[in-house]
Amino acid sequence: MLKKTLLALAFTSLALAAFAQQTGIKRTPLQKVEFPDGYNTVTALAEVPAGGAAGRHTHPGVETGYVLEGELNLLIDGQPEKTLKAGDSYQIPAGVVHDAKAHGDKAMKVLGVYIVDKTKPLASPAP
């Protein structure tokens, strides 16, 4: 069981690193819990430099987050663009294409919690 958990955590870290390299976003995994059954709950810091963007992507489950620093424009397909600042929170439905762009001349940092299908990558690029 421990070996399986460590392997899953390593896979999640690699998936986060690979996705981050594609988009310029820095993701730092903080914690992963195999819960609820069939899902992983992943907590991570996501940082986007001033003028940068996460890039359009999806998650195989819901994302909820809290803005720690800076401001961002959150673009969720099918919804009006939202500007969020430190202290604001957000939710993104499973499988919905979205992007986060740093707003203004400062980097942004969010604490994200992802509850995702454990058989799929944490994030996948979207057109």
Buried (B, 14 or more C-beta within 10 A) or exposed (E): EEEEEEEBBEBBBEBBBEBBEEBEBBBBBEEBEBEEEEBBBBBBBBBBBEEBBBBBBBBBBBBEBBBBEBBBBBBBEEEEEEEBEBEBEBEBBBEBBBBBBBBBEBBBBBBBBBBBBBEBBBBBEBE
